[in-house]
Amino acid sequence: MSSRDRRRTPLHLRWPNEFYWLWIAATATYGVGDIVTTVTMVFFITDLTEANPLVRWAIDSYGLSGLAAVKLSGFLIMIWISWLGSKENDRLLYYFPPALLTVVGLFLTVHNTRLLLFTV
C-alpha cells in the first residue's frame, strides 16, 4: 500500500482496534458510569435532583426512557462526528469525541458518586 493510498484510508479502518477501544472507554464512563450513578441519585435518593435541565426535563417527562434517549442521542452524535473525522482523516474530529465523552463521563461519575456517598 502506497503512502498516498494510506492517507486516503479512513482512520478507523487503519487502526480498527483503536476505534473500538476509544469508544469502549467512552461507553464505560459516559454511558454506564454516569447513567448508573444518575439513576441511583434521581430514583433512589429523594434529597438529590438532576442538575442538567435537559436531562431533568427528560426524566420528569419520560422517566428512565427519557434519560436513556438523551444520553443515547448525544452518544450517537459524537460517534457520527468521530466517523466523519475518520473518513476525512481529521485526527481532531476522530479523537476528540470519544476523548471528550470519556473525560466528561469520568468527571460526572466521580461527582455523582461523591454526592451519593455524602448524602446517604
LINGIWO-V813086 format. One record per residue. N is the residue number from 1. RES is the residue in three letters. D_FIRST is the distance of its C-alpha to the first C-alpha in Angstrom with 2 decimals. Layout:
BEGIN
n:N res:RES d_first:D_FIRST
n:N res:RES d_first:D_FIRST
END
This chain:
BEGIN
n:1 res:MET d_first:0.00
n:2 res:SER d_first:3.79
n:3 res:SER d_first:6.64
n:4 res:ARG d_first:8.20
n:5 res:ASP d_first:6.25
n:6 res:ARG d_first:6.59
n:7 res:ARG d_first:10.13
n:8 res:ARG d_first:10.85
n:9 res:THR d_first:10.18
n:10 res:PRO d_first:13.75
n:11 res:LEU d_first:14.76
n:12 res:HIS d_first:16.52
n:13 res:LEU d_first:13.56
n:14 res:ARG d_first:11.56
n:15 res:TRP d_first:14.79
n:16 res:PRO d_first:17.03
n:17 res:ASN d_first:19.65
n:18 res:GLU d_first:20.20
n:19 res:PHE d_first:20.99
n:20 res:TYR d_first:23.48
n:21 res:TRP d_first:25.12
n:22 res:LEU d_first:25.64
n:23 res:TRP d_first:27.40
n:24 res:ILE d_first:29.28
n:25 res:ALA d_first:30.80
n:26 res:ALA d_first:31.75
n:27 res:THR d_first:33.24
n:28 res:ALA d_first:35.21
n:29 res:THR d_first:36.79
n:30 res:TYR d_first:37.12
n:31 res:GLY d_first:37.29
n:32 res:VAL d_first:39.32
n:33 res:GLY d_first:41.02
n:34 res:ASP d_first:42.25
n:35 res:ILE d_first:43.30
n:36 res:VAL d_first:45.19
n:37 res:THR d_first:47.03
n:38 res:THR d_first:47.78
n:39 res:VAL d_first:49.17
n:40 res:THR d_first:51.25
n:41 res:MET d_first:52.54
n:42 res:VAL d_first:53.39
n:43 res:PHE d_first:54.68
n:44 res:PHE d_first:56.40
n:45 res:ILE d_first:57.67
n:46 res:THR d_first:60.15
n:47 res:ASP d_first:60.34
n:48 res:LEU d_first:56.70
n:49 res:THR d_first:55.09
n:50 res:GLU d_first:51.63
n:51 res:ALA d_first:51.21
n:52 res:ASN d_first:48.48
n:53 res:PRO d_first:50.43
n:54 res:LEU d_first:47.78
n:55 res:VAL d_first:47.37
n:56 res:ARG d_first:51.17
n:57 res:TRP d_first:51.76
n:58 res:ALA d_first:49.27
n:59 res:ILE d_first:50.97
n:60 res:ASP d_first:54.45
n:61 res:SER d_first:53.69
n:62 res:TYR d_first:51.50
n:63 res:GLY d_first:51.70
n:64 res:LEU d_first:48.83
n:65 res:SER d_first:47.01
n:66 res:GLY d_first:47.13
n:67 res:LEU d_first:45.65
n:68 res:ALA d_first:42.82
n:69 res:ALA d_first:42.18
n:70 res:VAL d_first:42.02
n:71 res:LYS d_first:39.70
n:72 res:LEU d_first:37.41
n:73 res:SER d_first:37.32
n:74 res:GLY d_first:36.31
n:75 res:PHE d_first:33.68
n:76 res:LEU d_first:32.13
n:77 res:ILE d_first:32.17
n:78 res:MET d_first:30.31
n:79 res:ILE d_first:27.63
n:80 res:TRP d_first:27.27
n:81 res:ILE d_first:26.98
n:82 res:SER d_first:24.34
n:83 res:TRP d_first:22.32
n:84 res:LEU d_first:22.70
n:85 res:GLY d_first:21.62
n:86 res:SER d_first:18.45
n:87 res:LYS d_first:17.68
n:88 res:GLU d_first:18.52
n:89 res:ASN d_first:16.65
n:90 res:ASP d_first:20.18
n:91 res:ARG d_first:20.56
n:92 res:LEU d_first:24.34
n:93 res:LEU d_first:24.65
n:94 res:TYR d_first:22.26
n:95 res:TYR d_first:24.12
n:96 res:PHE d_first:27.59
n:97 res:PRO d_first:28.86
n:98 res:PRO d_first:28.47
n:99 res:ALA d_first:29.60
n:100 res:LEU d_first:32.57
n:101 res:LEU d_first:33.59
n:102 res:THR d_first:33.40
n:103 res:VAL d_first:35.60
n:104 res:VAL d_first:37.98
n:105 res:GLY d_first:38.24
n:106 res:LEU d_first:38.96
n:107 res:PHE d_first:41.55
n:108 res:LEU d_first:43.22
n:109 res:THR d_first:43.34
n:110 res:VAL d_first:44.96
n:111 res:HIS d_first:47.28
n:112 res:ASN d_first:48.37
n:113 res:THR d_first:48.89
n:114 res:ARG d_first:51.10
n:115 res:LEU d_first:53.08
n:116 res:LEU d_first:53.58
n:117 res:LEU d_first:54.72
n:118 res:PHE d_first:57.13
n:119 res:THR d_first:58.55
n:120 res:VAL d_first:59.40
END
